[in-house]
Every structure is written in C-alpha cells, then in structure tokens.
C-alpha cells in the first residue's frame, strides 16, 4: 500500500492538476479516485450507508447542477396554482409524451444490446482463458 501511495504522489507531482476541470462539478472524495482498503469496504457495506448518503445530499454535484431546473418547475407550479390559470391545453403534453416514449424505448433497446454484447464478450474471454489454461497444462 505505501508503494501505491508513493506512485500516486509521484504521478500527481509529475503531471500536476488539470486546469480544464471544473472543480464545482467534481465531488470530493470520489470512490473512483480512492484506494479501497478493508476499512473502506466495511464502511461502504455498513447497513446505515443510505442514511449517511442522505446526510450528505446537500453536497451533491448533480443536485447543484439540476437545482435551477427544479426550482423553476416548482415556481411555475406554484404560479399556476396561485393564479388559478385554469386548465392548460393537453396537446403539448401528448406530443411530449409520445416523443418521450419513443426516446425511452430506444434507450432501453440500446442498453439491452450493450448488455448482450458484454455477455458475448465475457463468453469469449472465458473461452480463451480455458484454452490458455489447457495449452499451459499440456505444455507443462
């Protein structure tokens, strides 16, 4: 573990900080950039981890990026309710619903095809691994 930390520190010193990154969009303590130890895994698997996530929801970068949209939608809904604008026309909603439905179907099909491709590639990896193991066994 100390060798890994030293290698990470050496890479940081050599390459520095990427100035193109938007620091507001990057969460602190990303799990991707963390070297996971047994202690980290125990904390991650803790049965109250969801409560810990709820405790830190206000630090979310995703929430910070979508909060103006949420506040705008809530303000619009309150304005419609407060001023009692009456029934709104349903034609725009039906147009949006059909296009949204098509979009969701295409996205679902794309995800299913990616899963199928991943399963196929894992099968290829397994087969090649078995072939390699058999070749090594014969060679020894």
PEJO-V774563 format. One record per helix or strand of 2 or more residues. SS is the DSSP state (hx for helix, st for strand). FROM is the first residue (numbers start at 0). TO is the last residue. Records with the same first field share a line. If there is no record, write none. Layout:
SS=FROM-TO  FROM-TO
This chain:
hx=1-14  22-24  37-43  48-54  56-58  60-82  90-138
